[in-house]
Amino acid sequence: VGPGGTIPTSGEIDGQSFNCTAGGASLFTDVLPTDGGCPSVHYILGHHVTAGCDTGMYCPGHDTNRWQMAVFLTVAFGLELY
């Protein structure tokens, strides 16, 4: 987002709406709309940094292995591996 930027609490990703507030809706069954990480999870989903662990699931409690983190960082920072 950059310095001073804010991550949106609601919006649309690939035609699906999310709203990370009480009474809202998350695109992941395991991330509640009231979860403090909900906006960040949807932000990185919308920027194609990650798609979660399974259809409709983010799996925030799972460990991330080395190759998964390498992909995550490469996509997040737009790195090119040679």
C-alpha positions in Angstrom: 0.0 0.0 0.0 2.9 2.3 0.7 3.6 4.8 3.5 0.5 6.4 4.9 -1.7 4.2 2.7 -4.6 2.2 4.1 -5.8 -1.3 3.2 -9.5 -1.3 2.2 -11.9 -3.1 4.5 -14.3 -3.9 1.6 -14.3 -4.2 -2.1 -14.5 -6.6 -5.0 -12.0 -9.2 -6.2 -12.6 -11.0 -9.5 -16.3 -10.2 -9.3 -16.7 -11.4 -5.7 -17.4 -8.9 -2.9 -15.9 -8.9 0.5 -16.6 -6.7 3.6 -14.3 -7.1 6.6 -16.6 -5.6 9.2 -19.2 -7.0 11.6 -22.0 -8.5 9.5 -19.8 -8.5 6.4 -18.6 -11.3 4.3 -15.1 -12.9 3.7 -14.1 -14.7 0.6 -12.5 -17.4 2.8 -14.5 -19.6 5.1 -11.6 -19.7 7.7 -11.1 -15.9 7.8 -14.0 -14.2 9.7 -15.0 -10.7 8.5 -14.2 -9.4 12.0 -10.7 -11.0 12.1 -8.1 -8.2 12.3 -6.2 -9.8 9.4 -9.2 -9.9 7.1 -8.5 -6.8 5.1 -4.8 -7.8 4.6 -5.7 -11.3 3.5 -8.1 -9.9 0.9 -5.6 -7.2 -0.2 -2.9 -9.8 -1.1 -5.5 -12.0 -2.7 -6.6 -9.1 -4.9 -3.0 -8.4 -5.9 -2.5 -12.1 -6.8 0.2 -12.6 -4.2 -1.6 -15.7 -2.8 -4.8 -17.5 -3.4 -5.0 -19.4 -0.1 -4.4 -23.0 0.6 -7.5 -24.6 -0.9 -10.7 -23.4 -2.6 -12.4 -20.9 -0.3 -9.8 -21.4 2.4 -6.8 -19.3 3.5 -5.5 -21.6 6.3 -3.9 -18.9 8.5 -2.9 -21.5 11.1 -0.8 -23.6 8.7 2.9 -23.5 8.5 4.5 -22.0 5.4 7.3 -24.0 4.0 10.4 -22.6 2.3 9.2 -23.0 -1.3 5.8 -21.5 -0.6 7.5 -18.4 1.0 9.9 -18.1 -1.9 6.9 -17.9 -4.3 5.1 -15.5 -2.0 8.0 -13.1 -1.8 8.8 -13.3 -5.5 5.3 -12.4 -6.5 4.8 -9.8 -3.7 8.0 -7.9 -4.6 7.9 -8.5 -8.4 11.2 -10.3 -8.3 12.7 -12.1 -11.3 14.7 -15.2 -10.6 17.5 -16.1 -12.9 
